[in-house]
Amino acid sequence: MSYLQATIVQRTVYLTHTGTPAASVAYSAVTAKIKKEGQSSLSAWTVTALNWINLGGGFYSIQFSAIDTATAGDFTFTLSGAGFDNFTFGEFSIEPAPPTLPSQCVVSG
């Protein structure tokens, strides 16, 4: 899966707790890390009420901002926490944004 550079990216993850869908995992209970193209290791990333949505049935939506996706290349994220069993890993590509063309053309001569 790939997305355009500097755009909001929303990914859905499935979490379980003792073999059943993990219900009500609060954003504050999630430890997230990200790695952008060119970085040598994962770094801490803050999960907030604005970028973590409980979709129900163990499904959650995590949203990365345009600032998070400003670097073209591979993007990796991990999620862990006491409220769910599984360590979650995701990866996607960020494609360079297309060039911006002028909105008007001026011809003289």
C-alpha positions in Angstrom: 0.0 0.0 0.0 1.3 3.4 -0.8 0.2 7.0 -0.1 1.1 10.4 -1.3 3.8 12.4 0.6 2.5 14.9 3.2 -1.0 13.6 3.3 -3.1 12.2 6.2 -2.9 8.4 6.3 -5.4 6.4 8.3 -4.7 2.7 9.0 -6.9 0.1 10.7 -5.5 -2.4 13.1 -7.1 -5.4 14.9 -6.3 -6.0 18.6 -7.1 -8.9 20.8 -7.0 -9.5 24.6 -6.8 -13.1 25.9 -8.0 -14.4 22.5 -11.0 -12.1 22.1 -11.4 -8.7 20.4 -9.8 -6.0 22.6 -12.6 -3.6 23.6 -12.0 -0.1 24.9 -8.2 0.2 24.5 -7.6 3.9 25.4 -5.1 5.9 23.4 -3.2 6.5 26.6 -2.7 2.7 27.0 -0.9 2.4 23.6 2.8 2.7 23.1 3.6 3.6 19.5 6.8 3.9 17.5 7.5 5.0 14.0 10.4 4.8 11.5 10.6 7.0 8.4 12.8 6.5 5.4 16.4 7.3 6.3 16.1 6.7 10.0 18.1 3.9 11.5 15.7 3.0 14.3 12.1 3.3 15.6 11.3 6.4 17.6 8.5 7.2 20.0 5.3 8.6 18.5 2.5 10.1 20.6 -1.0 8.5 20.4 -3.7 11.0 21.2 -7.5 11.1 21.2 -7.3 12.8 17.8 -5.4 10.0 16.1 -6.8 6.9 17.8 -10.4 5.8 17.1 -12.1 2.7 18.5 -14.1 1.3 15.6 -15.6 -1.6 17.7 -15.1 -5.3 17.7 -11.3 -5.0 18.3 -10.7 -2.7 15.3 -9.0 0.6 15.8 -8.1 3.4 13.4 -4.7 5.1 13.8 -4.1 8.3 11.9 -0.7 9.7 10.8 -0.6 13.5 10.0 0.8 15.1 6.9 3.8 16.1 9.0 4.3 12.4 9.9 4.2 11.4 6.2 6.3 14.3 4.9 9.3 12.0 4.1 9.0 9.9 0.9 10.0 6.2 1.2 9.2 3.4 3.6 7.2 4.1 6.8 6.9 1.6 9.6 4.9 1.7 12.8 4.6 -0.5 15.9 1.9 -0.6 18.6 2.1 -2.3 22.0 0.3 -2.0 25.3 -1.0 -3.8 28.4 -4.7 -3.7 27.1 -4.0 -6.0 24.2 -2.1 -9.2 23.6 -0.7 -8.7 20.1 2.3 -6.6 19.1 1.1 -4.8 16.0 3.4 -3.9 13.1 2.5 -2.0 10.0 4.4 -0.8 7.0 3.5 1.3 3.9 5.3 3.4 1.3 5.1 7.1 0.9 5.3 8.3 -2.7 6.7 11.7 -3.6 4.0 14.3 -4.1 3.4 15.3 -7.8 4.9 18.6 -8.9 2.7 21.6 -8.5 1.8 23.2 -11.8 1.0 26.9 -12.2 -2.7 27.6 -12.0 -2.6 29.9 -15.1 -0.6 30.3 -18.2 0.6 33.7 -19.5 1.5 34.0 -23.1 3.1 37.1 -24.4 4.6 38.2 -27.6 
